């Protein structure tokens, strides 16, 4: 395509003036952007070659260098030599690359080339490393004078490189290293030695996550002089005296501890601490003797079997509070929840998010929730649906604006609540929990929230089920990975949505009657549902090449089926006793007609299918509306020898032809449909005058009586004598003016002959155009219809009305 083409299509666009900005000003803008967002600048480099060259020439910029098992030496050398920016070096020899493309010499050469620019390293991260003996030793000669961040992942055995690396790390000019992330016990033991603890002095972020607890204590807290973020798991801290100098107390903003001693916090005031998370603390009893003060803390999470120390956390202006206790009965849980009440009362006016994972009584929990009028998000951790009754949840229903509500007019619990999340460890299999789902839907209906208000989560799955207000009928849902189920209720169908990515669909609600699934349905899920009325499934990977079990309950309950991108074996050889409407769309191989596996649909009246050979395997004695693609080279044979045998088409009233083969005899089909009332033709061969000539009444002069006979036993010379609506897609009469005479003849002669044809429509979905051909009393008019939006291609509606 010539370059002059582009200005021709956009002559109105003024020339770009960004190139007039001096390099020095652009450099300062880019540096300011880096300091504010600290992101990789690939997108900026792709704007134009000028920006690309400027960014590469800025020494202060950062570029990411990934070294994997398959990385080549030349690629690393070109990356380093082609830019002056600082480097974020990420080393990761994952399992897949290590097992297939890993080359010890290439890896050694690549990492050696990166070491030549060690003075430009801004961060160094080891996610995985070759096993000892698979590569040669490395030596870092250049000082790591620019290194600000160092990460050593879990199980990353550096072998003989560990010593030289630790020596280089500890020799850094200390003000530069501000972020340290360690998941390796050997590295922690090395750095906590007295000779190396000076490396902690200038840290602002320290993360130590260990899989097992250290045996010897780490005396590092006095060395943390500027720390703002501290996250530790299974770190062994010593017992510090009350007067110990711990500078981090004044600087900490974010503290997250798990299986770590909190003795050092006792009696201290943390003036800057905003986020605090403590899980399974050690030596928590010391806090009961010496309270902790956190005047700036807005988020607190505490997880322990003993919540008593929470009484001694003072002056917390909390926005978020999460408490968890593993006590196994209600009486013990009540004692733990009582310990939380003081901290809830002191933060009542500011607390907007509350998470409670404590087994307790309904009365005590309701009392606590009544103390927080500003609550916006509430999460409750529950063992099973028996943990809290329907009566408890009815208190959340806002009945003040609903005169038809069966509940008493009272203000709801947590009137400002915007989202309620219920985390169940398990859900009962019996139908006795259907009433609870009904109450959940009533809560959503009464709150009238546009956002998803109520969510359910279960321990066996990470995803959430979102409950919506009851509806009359389920509508097509959006979202690439969104699935939906429907449970019948007193006010309609209760929809529940779930978003799945790469997981099999499991439905814990056995009362489900409507199931719409994207991608990940299992046969086990289908076999456990005994009341399915409507099933919509798209790309069922788990059952795409597996036939359905012969005794599935859905064969006797299903009334609507819509399946996209499935394998033919999904339906072959089964009988759907109550199936009324069906849409099946194959995007893989077609079924083999020679196998003779017939799918029985004795009461199906509406069917939409995109594969002719699949349609030929269906037994359809009562079909009334049919959508099908006739684009098959053996169409004439299939229709004449198989279709007329397996399907009773004498009562077909609507036919939608998606498309047809250029050699297909479409009129062979139409002559078998004596009572056809609606015909919609989609994309196919270019229509000519001979095609439309078939619709002209041939026996107009042979009989004076109107052609309205429904005698299907007599073959009439008239094509589709009962046709009332004819619609053709992709035909623009303004571009095919040679067809106007024959179109006029069809309309006028049919009108004069007494044909029931009422509408003759041409439309073009791509251009959003529509025309209606009108004929009566010997007149003919082509009327252009104004459309507010683009016309969509016709498709049969496969849903219960």
C-alpha positions in Angstrom: 0.0 0.0 0.0 1.5 3.4 -0.9 2.4 5.7 1.9 0.3 8.5 0.3 -2.8 6.5 1.1 -2.9 7.5 4.8 -2.9 11.3 4.4 -5.7 10.9 1.8 -8.1 9.3 4.3 -7.3 11.8 7.1 -6.8 15.2 5.4 -8.4 17.0 8.4 -5.8 16.0 10.9 -3.2 18.8 11.6 0.5 17.9 11.5 2.0 16.7 14.8 4.0 19.3 16.7 5.4 17.1 19.3 8.7 16.8 17.4 9.2 20.6 18.0 9.8 19.9 21.7 13.5 20.0 22.5 15.2 16.8 23.6 16.1 18.3 27.0 12.4 19.0 27.8 11.2 15.6 26.7 14.0 14.0 28.9 12.8 15.9 32.0 9.2 14.9 31.2 10.1 11.2 30.9 12.1 11.3 34.1 9.2 12.9 36.0 6.9 10.2 34.7 9.3 7.5 35.9 9.5 9.0 39.4 5.8 9.1 39.6 4.7 5.7 38.2 7.9 3.7 38.1 6.9 1.5 35.2 8.6 0.0 32.2 8.6 2.4 29.3 8.0 0.1 26.4 4.8 1.9 25.4 6.5 5.2 25.3 9.3 3.8 23.2 6.8 2.6 20.7 5.3 6.0 20.0 8.0 6.9 17.5 11.6 6.4 16.7 12.5 9.8 18.2 11.0 8.9 21.6 12.6 5.4 21.3 16.1 6.9 20.9 15.6 9.5 23.6 14.5 7.0 26.2 17.4 4.7 25.4 19.8 7.6 25.9 18.6 8.6 29.3 20.9 7.0 32.0 18.3 7.4 34.7 15.7 5.2 33.0 15.1 1.6 33.9 14.8 -1.4 31.4 13.9 -4.9 32.3 16.2 -7.7 31.3 14.8 -11.2 31.6 17.3 -14.1 31.6 15.7 -17.5 31.1 17.0 -20.9 30.4 16.6 -20.3 26.6 18.0 -16.8 26.5 20.8 -16.3 24.0 24.1 -14.5 24.7 23.7 -12.2 21.7 20.3 -11.0 22.8 21.6 -10.0 26.2 24.7 -8.2 24.7 22.5 -6.3 22.2 20.1 -5.3 25.0 22.8 -4.0 27.2 24.9 -2.2 24.6 21.9 -0.7 22.9 20.9 1.5 25.8 22.4 3.5 28.7 19.5 3.0 31.1 19.6 1.2 34.4 18.6 -2.5 34.4 16.1 -4.6 36.3 17.6 -8.0 36.0 15.1 -10.9 36.5 16.6 -14.5 36.5 14.0 -17.3 36.1 14.7 -20.8 34.9 11.2 -22.2 35.2 10.4 -25.9 35.0 9.1 -25.9 31.4 12.1 -24.0 29.9 14.5 -25.9 32.1 13.3 -29.3 30.9 13.1 -28.5 27.2 15.3 -25.6 26.0 17.7 -25.1 28.9 21.3 -24.8 27.7 24.0 -24.5 30.4 26.5 -22.7 28.1 23.9 -20.2 26.9 22.7 -19.5 30.4 26.2 -19.0 31.6 27.1 -16.7 28.7 23.9 -14.7 29.1 24.3 -14.1 32.8 28.0 -13.4 32.4 27.1 -10.7 29.8 24.6 -9.2 32.3 27.3 -9.2 35.0 29.4 -6.9 32.7 26.8 -4.2 33.4 26.5 -4.9 37.1 27.2 -1.3 38.0 23.9 -0.4 36.2 21.7 -2.9 38.0 18.9 -1.2 39.7 17.2 -4.4 40.9 18.2 -8.1 40.9 15.6 -10.8 41.3 16.2 -14.6 41.4 12.9 -16.5 40.9 14.7 -19.8 39.9 18.2 -20.8 39.2 19.9 -23.8 37.6 20.7 -26.7 40.0 24.2 -26.8 41.4 26.6 -28.5 38.9 24.5 -27.5 35.8 26.5 -24.3 35.2 29.8 -22.7 36.0 30.5 -20.4 38.9 29.9 -16.6 38.5 32.0 -13.7 39.9 30.7 -10.2 40.2 33.6 -7.8 39.7 31.9 -4.5 39.2 30.5 -2.8 42.3 26.7 -2.9 42.6 26.6 0.8 43.2 23.2 1.4 41.7 21.4 -1.6 43.2 18.2 -0.6 45.1 16.3 -3.8 45.3 17.3 -7.5 45.7 15.0 -10.5 45.7 15.9 -14.1 46.3 13.0 -16.5 45.8 12.0 -19.6 47.6 14.1 -22.7 46.8 16.5 -20.8 44.6 19.7 -22.7 45.2 22.6 -20.5 44.0 25.2 -23.1 44.7 28.8 -21.8 44.5 27.5 -18.4 43.3 25.8 -17.8 46.7 29.0 -16.7 48.5 30.2 -14.2 45.8 26.7 -12.8 45.4 26.3 -12.2 49.2 29.7 -10.6 49.3 28.8 -8.3 46.5 25.4 -7.4 48.1 26.9 -6.6 51.5 29.6 -4.5 49.9 27.0 -2.1 48.4 27.2 1.6 49.2 24.5 1.3 51.9 22.2 4.3 51.1 21.3 2.7 47.7 19.8 -0.6 48.8 16.3 0.1 50.1 14.3 -3.0 49.2 15.2 -6.6 50.3 12.9 -9.6 49.7 14.2 -13.0 50.9 12.5 -16.3 50.8 15.7 -18.4 51.3 16.7 -19.4 54.8 20.4 -19.5 53.9 20.4 -15.9 52.8 18.6 -14.8 55.9 21.1 -16.7 58.2 24.0 -15.1 56.3 22.7 -11.5 56.5 21.6 -11.6 60.1 25.2 -12.2 61.2 26.6 -9.3 63.2 29.2 -8.6 60.5 26.5 -8.1 57.9 23.5 -6.5 59.7 24.6 -3.0 58.5 22.9 -3.9 55.2 19.5 -3.4 57.0 20.3 0.2 58.1 18.9 2.0 55.0 16.2 -0.4 54.1 12.7 1.0 53.5 11.1 -2.4 52.6 12.0 -5.7 54.1 10.2 -8.9 53.3 11.3 -12.2 54.8 9.0 -15.2 54.0 10.3 -18.6 55.2 8.7 -22.0 55.0 10.1 -23.1 58.3 10.9 -21.3 61.5 14.5 -20.3 62.2 16.2 -22.1 65.1 18.4 -19.2 66.2 17.0 -15.6 66.7 17.7 -12.8 64.3 18.9 -9.6 66.0 17.9 -7.3 63.2 15.3 -4.9 64.6 17.8 -2.4 66.1 19.4 -2.1 62.7 16.2 -1.2 60.9 16.5 2.6 61.1 14.4 3.8 58.1 12.1 0.8 57.5 8.6 1.7 56.3 7.3 -1.8 55.1 8.0 -4.9 57.1 6.6 -8.3 56.2 7.8 -11.5 57.9 6.7 -15.1 58.1 8.3 -17.6 60.5 11.1 -15.2 61.4 12.6 -15.9 64.8 12.9 -12.6 66.7 14.5 -12.5 70.1 13.0 -11.1 73.4 13.8 -7.4 73.6 13.9 -5.5 76.9 11.3 -2.8 77.3 13.9 0.0 76.9 15.5 -1.5 73.7 16.1 1.1 71.0 14.0 0.1 68.0 14.1 2.9 65.4 11.6 1.1 63.1 8.8 1.9 65.6 8.9 5.6 64.5 9.1 4.9 60.7 6.8 1.8 60.1 3.8 2.4 57.9 3.0 -1.2 56.8 3.5 -4.2 59.2 2.5 -7.8 58.3 3.6 -10.6 60.6 2.7 -14.3 60.5 4.1 -16.8 63.1 6.4 -14.0 64.4 6.8 -12.7 67.9 5.0 -9.5 68.8 6.7 -9.1 72.1 8.8 -6.2 70.8 5.5 -4.3 70.1 4.3 -4.3 73.7 4.1 -0.9 75.3 5.1 0.9 72.1 3.5 3.8 70.2 3.6 3.5 66.4 3.0 7.1 65.2 3.2 6.4 61.5 1.8 2.8 61.2 -1.3 2.7 58.9 -1.6 -1.0 58.0 -1.2 -3.8 60.5 -1.7 -7.5 59.9 -0.9 -10.1 62.6 -1.5 -13.8 62.0 -0.8 -16.5 64.6 1.4 -14.2 66.7 3.9 -15.5 69.2 4.2 -14.1 72.7 0.9 -12.2 72.3 0.4 -12.3 76.0 2.9 -9.5 76.5 0.5 -7.1 74.8 -2.1 -7.7 77.6 0.5 -6.4 80.1 1.6 -3.5 78.0 -0.9 -2.1 75.5 0.0 -1.0 71.9 -0.9 2.4 70.6 -1.4 3.0 66.9 -3.0 6.5 66.4 -2.6 6.4 62.6 -3.7 2.9 61.9 -6.7 2.6 59.5 -6.5 -1.1 58.6 -6.1 -3.9 61.1 -6.1 -7.7 60.6 -5.8 -10.1 63.5 -6.0 -13.9 63.1 -5.5 -16.0 66.2 -7.4 -18.5 68.4 -7.1 -15.9 71.2 -8.5 -12.5 70.2 -8.1 -11.2 73.8 -5.0 -9.0 72.9 -7.2 -6.9 70.7 -8.6 -5.3 73.9 -5.2 -3.7 74.4 -4.8 -2.0 70.9 -5.5 1.6 71.7 -6.4 4.7 69.7 -7.1 3.1 66.3 -9.1 5.3 63.8 -9.9 2.2 61.8 -11.5 2.1 58.4 -11.0 -1.7 57.9 -11.0 -4.5 60.5 -10.7 -8.2 60.0 -10.7 -10.7 62.8 -10.4 -14.5 62.6 -10.6 -17.1 65.3 -10.5 -20.9 65.0 -12.6 -21.7 68.0 -14.8 -24.7 67.2 -18.1 -23.9 69.0 -20.4 -21.0 69.5 -19.7 -20.4 73.2 -16.0 -20.2 72.8 -16.4 -18.0 69.7 -18.7 -15.7 71.6 -16.0 -15.1 74.2 -13.6 -14.2 71.4 -16.1 -11.8 69.7 -16.8 -10.0 72.9 -13.0 -9.2 73.0 -13.4 -7.4 69.7 -16.4 -5.2 70.7 -14.2 -2.5 72.4 -12.2 -1.9 69.3 -15.4 -1.8 67.2 -17.0 0.7 69.5 -14.0 3.1 69.4 -13.9 3.0 65.6 -17.7 2.9 65.0 -18.0 6.2 63.2 -15.1 5.5 60.8 -15.3 1.8 60.3 -16.5 1.0 56.7 -15.1 -2.5 56.1 -15.5 -5.4 58.6 -14.5 -9.0 58.1 -15.5 -11.5 60.9 -14.4 -15.1 60.7 -15.6 -16.2 64.2 -18.2 -18.8 65.1 -20.7 -17.0 67.3 -24.4 -16.6 68.1 -26.8 -14.6 65.9 -27.8 -12.3 68.7 -24.2 -11.3 69.5 -23.3 -10.8 65.9 -26.4 -8.7 65.2 -25.6 -6.6 68.3 -22.0 -5.9 67.1 -23.3 -4.9 63.6 -25.7 -2.5 65.1 -22.7 -0.6 66.6 -21.2 0.3 63.2 -23.7 2.7 61.3 -21.2 3.6 58.6 -20.4 0.1 57.5 -20.1 -0.3 53.7 -18.6 -3.8 53.2 -19.2 -6.8 55.4 -17.7 -10.2 55.1 -18.8 -13.1 57.3 -16.9 -16.4 57.5 -19.3 -19.3 58.1 -18.9 -23.0 58.5 -22.1 -24.0 56.7 -25.6 -22.6 55.9 -26.6 -23.8 59.4 -24.3 -21.2 61.0 -26.7 -18.3 60.6 -30.5 -18.8 59.9 -32.8 -17.1 57.5 -34.2 -15.0 60.3 -30.8 -13.4 60.9 -30.4 -12.4 57.2 -33.9 -11.1 57.0 -32.7 -8.2 59.2 -30.7 -7.0 56.2 -33.8 -6.6 54.0 -34.8 -3.0 53.6 -38.7 -3.0 53.5 -39.3 0.7 53.9 -39.8 1.3 50.2 -41.7 -1.9 49.4 -45.4 -1.9 50.2 -45.7 -5.5 48.9 -43.0 -6.9 51.2 -44.1 -9.7 53.5 -41.8 -8.4 56.2 -42.4 -5.8 58.9 -41.5 -2.2 58.1 -38.3 -1.7 60.0 -34.9 -0.1 59.3 -32.5 -2.8 58.0 -29.4 -3.8 59.8 -26.4 -1.9 58.4 -28.5 0.5 56.4 -25.5 1.9 54.5 -24.1 -1.5 53.5 -22.9 -1.6 49.9 -21.6 -5.2 49.7 -22.2 -8.3 51.7 -19.8 -11.3 51.2 -20.5 -14.7 52.8 -17.6 -17.1 52.9 -18.9 -20.7 53.6 -16.6 -23.6 54.2 -19.2 -25.9 52.6 -22.7 -25.8 51.3 -25.3 -28.4 52.1 -26.4 -30.7 49.2 -30.0 -31.0 50.1 -32.8 -28.6 49.1 -33.3 -27.3 52.6 -31.0 -24.3 51.9 -33.2 -23.0 49.0 -34.9 -20.7 51.4 -31.6 -19.1 52.3 -30.9 -18.3 48.7 -34.4 -16.8 48.5 -33.6 -14.4 51.4 -30.3 -13.5 49.9 -32.1 -12.4 46.7 -34.6 -10.4 48.7 -31.8 -8.5 50.3 -30.4 -7.6 46.9 -33.9 -6.6 45.7 -34.6 -4.4 48.7 -31.2 -2.6 48.5 -31.7 -1.7 44.9 -28.0 -1.6 44.3 -26.6 -1.5 40.7 -23.4 -3.1 41.8 -23.2 -6.8 42.8 -24.3 -6.6 46.3 -24.2 -10.1 47.8 -21.4 -12.6 47.1 -20.9 -16.2 48.2 -17.5 -18.0 48.4 -16.6 -21.5 49.3 -13.3 -22.9 50.6 -13.0 -25.5 47.8 -13.1 -22.7 45.2 -11.5 -19.3 45.0 -14.2 -17.7 42.9 -17.2 -15.8 44.1 -20.9 -16.4 43.3 -22.8 -13.1 43.0 -26.5 -13.1 43.7 -28.8 -10.8 41.8 -32.4 -9.7 42.4 -35.1 -12.1 41.0 -36.1 -11.8 37.4 -38.8 -13.1 35.2 -36.5 -14.7 32.6 -32.7 -15.0 32.4 -31.2 -12.8 29.8 -28.0 -13.2 27.7 -25.1 -12.4 29.9 -21.9 -10.5 29.0 -18.3 -11.2 30.1 -15.9 -13.5 28.5 -15.6 -15.9 31.4 -18.9 -15.2 33.1 -21.2 -18.2 33.9 -24.7 -18.1 35.4 -27.2 -20.3 37.1 -30.8 -19.7 38.0 -32.8 -21.0 41.0 -36.6 -20.7 41.1 -38.0 -18.5 43.8 -41.3 -17.0 44.9 -40.7 -13.8 43.0 -39.1 -15.3 39.9 -35.7 -16.8 38.9 -32.8 -16.0 41.2 -29.7 -15.5 39.1 -26.2 -16.3 40.4 -23.1 -15.2 38.4 -19.6 -16.6 38.7 -16.4 -15.7 36.8 -14.1 -18.7 36.0 -10.7 -18.7 34.4 -9.1 -22.0 33.8 -11.2 -23.9 36.3 -13.9 -26.6 36.0 -17.4 -25.5 36.7 -18.9 -27.0 39.9 -22.4 -26.0 41.1 -22.9 -26.3 44.8 -26.6 -25.4 44.5 -28.5 -28.6 43.7 -31.8 -26.7 43.2 -30.4 -25.1 40.0 -32.8 -25.2 37.0 -30.9 -22.8 34.7 -27.3 -23.3 33.9 -25.3 -21.1 31.6 -21.6 -22.0 31.4 -18.6 -20.7 29.5 -15.7 -23.1 28.8 -15.3 -25.3 31.9 -18.2 -27.7 32.6 -17.6 -31.2 33.9 -19.7 -34.3 33.4 -19.8 -34.7 37.2 -21.5 -31.4 37.5 -24.2 -32.4 35.0 -24.8 -35.7 36.7 -25.4 -34.1 40.1 -28.1 -31.7 38.8 -31.6 -33.3 38.7 -33.8 -30.2 37.9 -32.1 -28.6 34.9 -34.6 -26.9 32.6 -32.3 -24.8 30.6 -28.6 -25.4 29.7 -26.4 -23.1 27.7 -22.8 -24.1 27.3 -20.0 -22.6 25.3 -16.7 -24.5 24.5 -17.1 -27.3 27.1 -13.4 -28.3 27.2 -13.9 -31.1 29.7 -16.6 -32.9 27.7 -15.7 -31.7 24.2 -14.6 -35.2 23.0 -16.6 -37.3 25.5 -20.1 -38.6 25.0 -22.7 -37.8 27.7 -23.5 -40.5 30.2 -26.5 -42.5 29.2 -28.5 -41.9 32.4 -28.1 -38.2 33.0 -31.1 -36.6 34.6 -31.1 -33.7 32.1 -32.4 -36.1 29.4 -35.7 -36.1 31.2 -35.9 -32.5 32.4 -34.2 -30.3 29.8 -36.5 -28.0 27.8 -33.9 -25.6 26.4 -30.4 -26.4 25.1 -27.9 -24.1 23.5 -24.4 -25.5 23.0 -21.6 -23.8 21.1 -18.2 -25.1 20.0 -19.0 -28.7 21.0 -18.0 -32.1 19.7 -20.8 -34.1 17.9 -20.4 -36.9 20.4 -21.9 -34.6 23.0 -25.4 -35.4 21.7 -25.1 -38.6 19.6 -27.4 -41.5 20.4 -29.4 -39.8 23.3 -33.1 -39.0 23.7 -34.1 -35.6 25.1 -37.7 -36.3 26.2 -38.8 -32.8 27.0 -36.4 -30.7 24.9 -38.5 -27.9 23.2 -35.9 -25.5 21.9 -32.3 -26.3 20.8 -29.3 -24.5 19.3 -26.2 -26.4 18.5 -23.2 -24.9 16.8 -20.1 -27.0 15.8 -16.8 -25.3 15.2 -14.8 -28.6 15.0 -15.3 -31.8 13.0 -18.7 -32.8 11.7 -20.3 -36.1 12.7 -20.0 -39.2 10.5 -23.3 -40.0 8.9 -22.3 -43.6 8.5 -22.3 -44.2 12.3 -26.1 -43.9 12.4 -26.2 -42.4 16.0 -29.6 -40.7 15.9 -30.4 -38.0 18.5 -34.1 -38.1 19.5 -35.9 -34.9 20.1 -39.6 -35.9 20.2 -41.1 -32.6 21.3 -38.6 -30.1 19.9 -40.3 -27.3 17.9 -37.5 -24.8 17.5 -34.0 -25.8 16.3 -31.0 -23.7 15.2 -27.9 -25.6 13.9 -25.0 -24.5 11.7 -24.0 -28.0 10.4 -26.1 -29.9 7.9 -24.6 -33.3 8.7 -25.4 -32.8 12.4 -29.0 -31.8 11.6 -29.3 -35.0 9.6 -28.6 -37.0 12.8 -31.6 -35.5 14.6 -35.0 -37.1 14.8 -37.5 -34.2 14.7 -41.1 -35.3 14.4 -42.6 -31.9 15.6 -40.2 -29.3 14.3 -41.9 -25.9 13.5 -39.0 -23.4 13.3 -35.6 -24.3 11.9 -32.3 -22.4 11.3 -29.7 -24.2 9.3 -26.7 -23.7 7.1 -26.9 -25.5 3.8 -23.4 -24.8 2.8 -22.3 -28.4 2.2 -21.1 -29.9 -1.1 -23.3 -33.0 -0.6 -26.4 -31.0 0.3 -28.7 -32.4 -2.3 -27.9 -36.0 -1.3 -28.2 -35.4 2.4 -31.5 -33.6 2.1 -33.1 -36.1 -0.3 -31.9 -39.3 1.4 -31.6 -38.5 5.1 -33.4 -35.3 6.1 -36.8 -36.3 4.6 -36.5 -39.6 6.5 -35.4 -38.4 10.0 -37.4 -35.1 10.2 -41.0 -34.3 9.6 -40.9 -31.0 7.8 -44.5 -30.9 6.6 -45.4 -28.6 9.5 -42.4 -26.3 9.3 -43.6 -22.7 9.6 -40.2 -20.8 9.8 -37.0 -21.4 8.0 -33.8 -19.4 8.5 -31.1 -20.4 6.0 -27.7 -19.1 7.4 -26.0 -19.8 4.1 -26.0 -22.3 1.3 -23.7 -23.9 -1.2 -23.6 -22.4 -4.7 -24.7 -25.7 -6.2 -27.3 -26.3 -3.6 -30.9 -26.6 -4.8 -32.6 -24.3 -2.3 -36.0 -24.9 -4.0 -35.7 -28.6 -3.3 -36.1 -27.6 0.3 -38.8 -25.1 -0.2 -41.0 -27.4 -2.2 -41.1 -29.8 0.8 -42.5 -27.0 3.1 -46.2 -26.5 2.1 -47.1 -24.5 5.2 -44.0 -22.3 5.5 -44.9 -18.8 6.6 -41.6 -17.1 7.3 -38.4 -17.4 5.2 -35.2 -15.7 6.1 -32.2 -16.1 3.8 -28.8 -15.2 5.1 -25.5 -14.9 3.3 -25.1 -17.1 0.2 -24.6 -17.1 -3.5 -25.4 -13.9 -5.4 -29.1 -13.9 -6.1 -30.3 -13.3 -9.7 -33.6 -12.7 -11.5 -34.1 -16.5 -12.0 -34.0 -17.1 -8.3 -36.8 -14.6 -7.5 -38.7 -15.8 -10.5 -39.4 -19.0 -8.6 -41.5 -17.0 -6.2 -43.9 -15.7 -8.8 -47.3 -17.5 -8.7 -47.2 -20.0 -11.6 -50.9 -21.0 -11.5 -52.3 -17.4 -11.4 -54.1 -17.9 -14.7 -55.1 -21.5 -14.0 -57.4 -20.8 -11.1 -59.4 -17.8 -10.0 -59.4 -18.8 -6.4 -56.8 -17.3 -4.1 -53.9 -19.5 -3.3 -54.4 -20.1 0.4 -55.0 -23.9 0.5 -53.4 -25.7 3.4 -53.9 -29.1 1.8 -50.4 -30.5 2.4 -51.3 -33.8 0.7 -51.4 -32.1 -2.7 -48.2 -30.9 -4.3 -48.9 -27.3 -5.6 -47.1 -25.6 -8.4 -46.9 -22.5 -6.2 -43.7 -22.2 -4.2 -44.5 -21.7 -0.5 -48.2 -20.8 -1.0 -48.6 -19.8 2.7 -45.6 -17.5 2.8 -46.4 -14.4 4.8 -42.9 -13.0 5.4 -39.8 -13.1 3.2 -36.6 -11.5 4.4 -33.2 -11.5 2.6 -30.0 -10.4 4.2 -27.0 -8.8 2.3 -29.0 -7.5 -0.7 -29.0 -3.8 -1.5 -31.7 -3.0 -4.1 -30.0 0.4 -4.8 -26.9 -1.5 -6.0 -28.8 -4.3 -7.9 -31.3 -2.2 -9.9 -31.6 -5.0 -12.5 -33.6 -6.9 -9.9 -36.2 -4.3 -9.4 -38.5 -5.6 -12.2 -38.6 -9.1 -10.9 -39.0 -8.0 -7.3 -41.9 -5.9 -8.4 -43.4 -8.8 -10.2 -43.2 -11.0 -7.1 -44.9 -8.5 -4.9 -47.7 -7.4 -7.3 -48.5 -10.8 -8.7 -48.6 -12.4 -5.3 -50.9 -9.6 -4.0 -53.2 -10.0 -7.0 -53.3 -13.7 -6.7 -54.4 -13.6 -3.1 -51.1 -14.8 -1.5 -50.8 -14.1 2.2 -47.4 -12.5 1.7 -47.4 -9.3 3.9 -43.8 -8.3 4.3 -40.9 -8.5 1.9 -37.8 -7.1 3.5 -34.2 -6.6 2.3 -31.5 -5.6 4.8 -27.8 -5.2 5.0 -26.4 -5.8 8.5 -22.9 -4.5 7.6 -24.2 -1.1 6.4 -27.1 -0.8 8.7 -29.7 -0.5 5.9 -33.2 -1.9 5.5 -35.8 -1.8 2.8 -39.4 -2.8 2.7 -41.1 -3.8 -0.5 -44.8 -2.8 -0.5 -47.3 -4.0 -3.0 -51.1 -3.7 -3.1 -53.7 -3.1 -5.8 -51.1 -3.3 -8.5 -48.7 -0.8 -7.0 -45.0 -1.4 -5.9 -42.9 0.8 -3.6 -39.4 0.4 -2.3 -39.3 2.1 1.1 -36.0 2.8 2.9 -36.4 2.3 6.7 -34.5 4.6 9.0 -32.7 2.7 11.7 -31.5 4.1 15.0 -28.8 1.4 15.2 -27.1 -1.2 13.1 -29.3 -4.2 12.1 -28.1 -7.4 13.6 -28.2 -10.6 11.6 -31.3 -12.7 12.3 -30.9 -15.6 14.7 -33.5 -17.9 16.2 -34.2 -17.1 19.9 -33.4 -20.3 21.8 -35.1 -19.4 25.1 -38.3 -20.1 27.0 -40.8 -17.3 26.7 
